[in-house]
């Protein structure tokens, strides 16, 4: 990011270790008891977080970002003498960064979450039991937290500022670094519900590193989600991502 200092807060401490103290990260991962836990909770999670940070960088590049804008509290000491903070926190309210671009100002969030209490319940269903409809809520829930949210025309320190402003979401992006088989349940449990829950006025995209089955792409398209595959360094999907972002802001 232009002139910024990337900081990791809260639950993103492991990702911070990956970038800043790889040796500590390595031993932290090895300390997870089971092989499945090391793969799922360690390697796969880190891969996914790195991928969404990379996609966020591509968004900023596509917007022709000229500089980063300080949040209001960064305009005072001791922050004014430091680089502008690019703030990564899973489920935190602080915006990831505020971009100064030729198209106006844009505020970007990663792991955007309006309220820590908001969750989507996996495989929830309504059944008829003893002549009455009953909402079945199975064990397990997932935070309602789109990977990337971009809002145009404002400088928002955090989620509360956005909510108070009444501004809509211009770009909502969900990122998937792993093969489709790993996250296929997220289509109905996460991606499509985001369209209903956030009602973005702009574009909703699912960005993937690997291929997505054609029938799934049709289903997502019918629900207002554009799928772009092969988005990786050197991948053919990068130019499609750039074109999709440009079409969303012009």
ROFIVEX-665029 format. One record per residue (C-alpha): residue in three letters; chain; x, z, y; residue number from 1. Coordinates in pm, whole numbers. Example, Ala and Ser with C-alpha at 12.3 -4.5 7.8 and 13.67 -1.06 7.14 Angstrom:
BEGIN
["ALA", "A", [1230, 780, -450], 1]
["SER", "A", [1367, 714, -106], 2]
END
This chain:
BEGIN
["UNK", "A", [0, 0, 0], 1]
["UNK", "A", [125, -80, 351], 2]
["UNK", "A", [303, 218, 497], 3]
["UNK", "A", [113, 471, 288], 4]
["UNK", "A", [214, 763, 73], 5]
["UNK", "A", [28, 784, -260], 6]
["UNK", "A", [-74, 1140, -347], 7]
["UNK", "A", [-242, 1262, -664], 8]
["UNK", "A", [-477, 1559, -647], 9]
["UNK", "A", [-683, 1770, -887], 10]
["UNK", "A", [-726, 1629, -1237], 11]
["UNK", "A", [-491, 1338, -1161], 12]
["UNK", "A", [-182, 1562, -1199], 13]
["UNK", "A", [-87, 1392, -1527], 14]
["UNK", "A", [-89, 1052, -1360], 15]
["UNK", "A", [134, 1198, -1089], 16]
["UNK", "A", [379, 1308, -1357], 17]
["UNK", "A", [376, 956, -1505], 18]
["UNK", "A", [489, 808, -1173], 19]
["UNK", "A", [711, 1087, -1044], 20]
["UNK", "A", [846, 1284, -1342], 21]
["UNK", "A", [823, 1061, -1652], 22]
["UNK", "A", [1014, 1311, -1867], 23]
["UNK", "A", [758, 1585, -1799], 24]
["UNK", "A", [474, 1337, -1861], 25]
["UNK", "A", [628, 1242, -2196], 26]
["UNK", "A", [650, 1601, -2319], 27]
["UNK", "A", [303, 1684, -2182], 28]
["UNK", "A", [155, 1401, -2388], 29]
["UNK", "A", [342, 1513, -2700], 30]
["UNK", "A", [197, 1861, -2662], 31]
["UNK", "A", [-160, 1735, -2723], 32]
["UNK", "A", [-236, 1865, -3077], 33]
["UNK", "A", [-376, 1557, -3255], 34]
["UNK", "A", [-269, 1194, -3270], 35]
["UNK", "A", [-619, 1089, -3162], 36]
["UNK", "A", [-601, 1323, -2865], 37]
["UNK", "A", [-263, 1190, -2759], 38]
["UNK", "A", [-391, 834, -2775], 39]
["UNK", "A", [-736, 888, -2623], 40]
["UNK", "A", [-672, 1168, -2373], 41]
["UNK", "A", [-320, 1064, -2286], 42]
["UNK", "A", [-212, 704, -2324], 43]
["UNK", "A", [-552, 533, -2290], 44]
["UNK", "A", [-658, 745, -1993], 45]
["UNK", "A", [-330, 681, -1814], 46]
["UNK", "A", [-354, 307, -1881], 47]
["UNK", "A", [-705, 299, -1737], 48]
["UNK", "A", [-609, 492, -1422], 49]
["UNK", "A", [-305, 274, -1359], 50]
["UNK", "A", [-519, -36, -1403], 51]
["UNK", "A", [-781, 70, -1149], 52]
["UNK", "A", [-506, 159, -900], 53]
["UNK", "A", [-361, -189, -950], 54]
["UNK", "A", [-703, -350, -899], 55]
["UNK", "A", [-746, -145, -579], 56]
["UNK", "A", [-415, -284, -457], 57]
["UNK", "A", [-536, -639, -529], 58]
["UNK", "A", [-852, -568, -327], 59]
["UNK", "A", [-642, -448, -32], 60]
["UNK", "A", [-418, -755, -57], 61]
["UNK", "A", [-719, -988, -71], 62]
["UNK", "A", [-859, -828, 243], 63]
["UNK", "A", [-525, -911, 414], 64]
["UNK", "A", [-471, -546, 501], 65]
["UNK", "A", [-256, -509, 812], 66]
["UNK", "A", [-216, -133, 809], 67]
["UNK", "A", [-366, 191, 688], 68]
["UNK", "A", [-584, 402, 918], 69]
["UNK", "A", [-544, 777, 938], 70]
["UNK", "A", [-836, 997, 853], 71]
["UNK", "A", [-945, 1222, 1139], 72]
["UNK", "A", [-759, 1525, 1007], 73]
["UNK", "A", [-441, 1319, 963], 74]
["UNK", "A", [-430, 1253, 1337], 75]
["UNK", "A", [-317, 1614, 1394], 76]
["UNK", "A", [1, 1805, 1314], 77]
["UNK", "A", [156, 1844, 1066], 78]
["UNK", "A", [6, 1522, 925], 79]
["UNK", "A", [70, 1298, 1227], 80]
["UNK", "A", [443, 1299, 1157], 81]
["UNK", "A", [390, 1193, 795], 82]
["UNK", "A", [291, 858, 642], 83]
["UNK", "A", [-82, 790, 604], 84]
["UNK", "A", [-206, 936, 276], 85]
["UNK", "A", [-346, 716, 2], 86]
["UNK", "A", [-546, 985, -178], 87]
["UNK", "A", [-620, 961, -552], 88]
["UNK", "A", [-844, 1230, -698], 89]
["UNK", "A", [-1087, 1193, -987], 90]
["UNK", "A", [-1430, 1290, -862], 91]
["UNK", "A", [-1304, 1416, -526], 92]
["UNK", "A", [-1483, 1347, -202], 93]
["UNK", "A", [-1186, 1224, 1], 94]
["UNK", "A", [-1162, 847, 44], 95]
["UNK", "A", [-875, 669, -131], 96]
["UNK", "A", [-770, 484, 183], 97]
["UNK", "A", [-902, 327, 505], 98]
["UNK", "A", [-791, -31, 562], 99]
["UNK", "A", [-731, -215, 889], 100]
["UNK", "A", [-799, -582, 813], 101]
["UNK", "A", [-874, -903, 1006], 102]
["UNK", "A", [-1231, -869, 875], 103]
["UNK", "A", [-1278, -521, 1022], 104]
["UNK", "A", [-1222, -173, 883], 105]
["UNK", "A", [-1292, -95, 519], 106]
["UNK", "A", [-1299, 244, 347], 107]
["UNK", "A", [-1214, 251, -21], 108]
["UNK", "A", [-1279, 516, -285], 109]
["UNK", "A", [-1137, 540, -635], 110]
["UNK", "A", [-1332, 743, -892], 111]
["UNK", "A", [-1616, 762, -639], 112]
["UNK", "A", [-1856, 1052, -701], 113]
["UNK", "A", [-2134, 1147, -462], 114]
["UNK", "A", [-2185, 1489, -619], 115]
["UNK", "A", [-2005, 1671, -905], 116]
["UNK", "A", [-2344, 1752, -1059], 117]
["UNK", "A", [-2444, 1388, -1111], 118]
["UNK", "A", [-2403, 1272, -1472], 119]
["UNK", "A", [-2536, 1003, -1700], 120]
["UNK", "A", [-2635, 1116, -2051], 121]
["UNK", "A", [-2523, 890, -2331], 122]
["UNK", "A", [-2787, 727, -2553], 123]
["UNK", "A", [-3071, 910, -2380], 124]
["UNK", "A", [-3407, 801, -2513], 125]
["UNK", "A", [-3781, 864, -2478], 126]
["UNK", "A", [-3968, 928, -2804], 127]
["UNK", "A", [-4329, 996, -2899], 128]
["UNK", "A", [-4358, 1337, -3063], 129]
["UNK", "A", [-4691, 1509, -3150], 130]
["UNK", "A", [-4872, 1268, -2923], 131]
["UNK", "A", [-4647, 1341, -2624], 132]
["UNK", "A", [-4354, 1158, -2474], 133]
["UNK", "A", [-4032, 1356, -2486], 134]
["UNK", "A", [-3698, 1282, -2320], 135]
["UNK", "A", [-3423, 1315, -2581], 136]
["UNK", "A", [-3090, 1415, -2432], 137]
["UNK", "A", [-2816, 1406, -2696], 138]
["UNK", "A", [-2492, 1604, -2663], 139]
["UNK", "A", [-2229, 1459, -2436], 140]
["UNK", "A", [-2246, 1344, -2079], 141]
["UNK", "A", [-2036, 1127, -1853], 142]
["UNK", "A", [-1974, 1164, -1483], 143]
["UNK", "A", [-2139, 900, -1264], 144]
["UNK", "A", [-1818, 781, -1108], 145]
["UNK", "A", [-1761, 409, -1033], 146]
["UNK", "A", [-1393, 320, -1037], 147]
["UNK", "A", [-1377, 147, -697], 148]
["UNK", "A", [-1621, 154, -407], 149]
["UNK", "A", [-1559, -35, -83], 150]
["UNK", "A", [-1760, 12, 237], 151]
["UNK", "A", [-1724, -211, 539], 152]
["UNK", "A", [-1742, -124, 906], 153]
["UNK", "A", [-1659, 245, 909], 154]
["UNK", "A", [-1380, 495, 893], 155]
["UNK", "A", [-1495, 758, 647], 156]
["UNK", "A", [-1282, 1063, 569], 157]
["UNK", "A", [-1496, 1143, 267], 158]
["UNK", "A", [-1818, 1090, 75], 159]
["UNK", "A", [-2022, 1322, 299], 160]
["UNK", "A", [-1936, 1111, 604], 161]
["UNK", "A", [-2055, 801, 421], 162]
["UNK", "A", [-2383, 963, 313], 163]
["UNK", "A", [-2455, 1087, 666], 164]
["UNK", "A", [-2389, 742, 812], 165]
["UNK", "A", [-2647, 574, 593], 166]
["UNK", "A", [-2407, 283, 530], 167]
["UNK", "A", [-2443, 86, 210], 168]
["UNK", "A", [-2185, -8, -50], 169]
["UNK", "A", [-2038, -356, -2], 170]
["UNK", "A", [-1833, -374, -320], 171]
["UNK", "A", [-1861, -172, -641], 172]
["UNK", "A", [-1604, -242, -912], 173]
["UNK", "A", [-1574, -100, -1261], 174]
["UNK", "A", [-1234, -160, -1426], 175]
["UNK", "A", [-1163, -182, -1799], 176]
["UNK", "A", [-801, -202, -1910], 177]
["UNK", "A", [-871, -162, -2283], 178]
["UNK", "A", [-1029, -406, -2533], 179]
["UNK", "A", [-1408, -442, -2527], 180]
["UNK", "A", [-1458, -258, -2857], 181]
["UNK", "A", [-1323, 63, -2699], 182]
["UNK", "A", [-1577, 77, -2416], 183]
["UNK", "A", [-1875, -135, -2530], 184]
["UNK", "A", [-2111, 165, -2507], 185]
["UNK", "A", [-2030, 188, -2135], 186]
["UNK", "A", [-2238, -125, -2067], 187]
["UNK", "A", [-2568, 60, -2107], 188]
["UNK", "A", [-2437, 410, -2047], 189]
["UNK", "A", [-2238, 343, -1733], 190]
["UNK", "A", [-2209, -5, -1580], 191]
["UNK", "A", [-2574, -116, -1564], 192]
["UNK", "A", [-2694, 231, -1452], 193]
["UNK", "A", [-2454, 209, -1157], 194]
["UNK", "A", [-2653, -86, -1021], 195]
["UNK", "A", [-2974, 118, -1030], 196]
["UNK", "A", [-2821, 443, -907], 197]
["UNK", "A", [-2616, 312, -614], 198]
["UNK", "A", [-2815, 1, -520], 199]
["UNK", "A", [-2514, -163, -355], 200]
["UNK", "A", [-2606, -419, -93], 201]
["UNK", "A", [-2299, -625, -180], 202]
["UNK", "A", [-2134, -734, -501], 203]
["UNK", "A", [-2102, -542, -830], 204]
["UNK", "A", [-1818, -649, -1057], 205]
["UNK", "A", [-1684, -556, -1397], 206]
["UNK", "A", [-1312, -637, -1404], 207]
["UNK", "A", [-1149, -649, -1747], 208]
["UNK", "A", [-802, -710, -1882], 209]
["UNK", "A", [-941, -844, -2210], 210]
["UNK", "A", [-1221, -1080, -2311], 211]
["UNK", "A", [-1589, -980, -2308], 212]
["UNK", "A", [-1841, -1135, -2553], 213]
["UNK", "A", [-2054, -1408, -2395], 214]
["UNK", "A", [-2386, -1238, -2476], 215]
["UNK", "A", [-2264, -924, -2298], 216]
["UNK", "A", [-2162, -1126, -1993], 217]
["UNK", "A", [-2509, -1282, -1982], 218]
["UNK", "A", [-2672, -938, -2009], 219]
["UNK", "A", [-2457, -802, -1727], 220]
["UNK", "A", [-2521, -1106, -1510], 221]
["UNK", "A", [-2896, -1062, -1559], 222]
["UNK", "A", [-2853, -705, -1434], 223]
["UNK", "A", [-2659, -804, -1123], 224]
["UNK", "A", [-2304, -751, -1250], 225]
["UNK", "A", [-2040, -1022, -1225], 226]
["UNK", "A", [-1781, -1013, -1506], 227]
["UNK", "A", [-1426, -1132, -1444], 228]
["UNK", "A", [-1192, -1134, -1745], 229]
["UNK", "A", [-816, -1171, -1789], 230]
["UNK", "A", [-739, -984, -1468], 231]
["UNK", "A", [-378, -880, -1522], 232]
["UNK", "A", [-38, -975, -1381], 233]
["UNK", "A", [-16, -1350, -1441], 234]
["UNK", "A", [-371, -1369, -1576], 235]
["UNK", "A", [-612, -1648, -1488], 236]
["UNK", "A", [-872, -1396, -1377], 237]
["UNK", "A", [-670, -1282, -1075], 238]
["UNK", "A", [-763, -1588, -868], 239]
["UNK", "A", [-1129, -1544, -971], 240]
["UNK", "A", [-1115, -1182, -853], 241]
["UNK", "A", [-971, -1291, -519], 242]
["UNK", "A", [-1244, -1553, -477], 243]
["UNK", "A", [-1517, -1303, -566], 244]
["UNK", "A", [-1390, -1051, -311], 245]
["UNK", "A", [-1363, -1317, -42], 246]
["UNK", "A", [-1720, -1430, -110], 247]
["UNK", "A", [-1839, -1070, -78], 248]
["UNK", "A", [-1689, -1015, 268], 249]
["UNK", "A", [-1760, -1351, 433], 250]
END
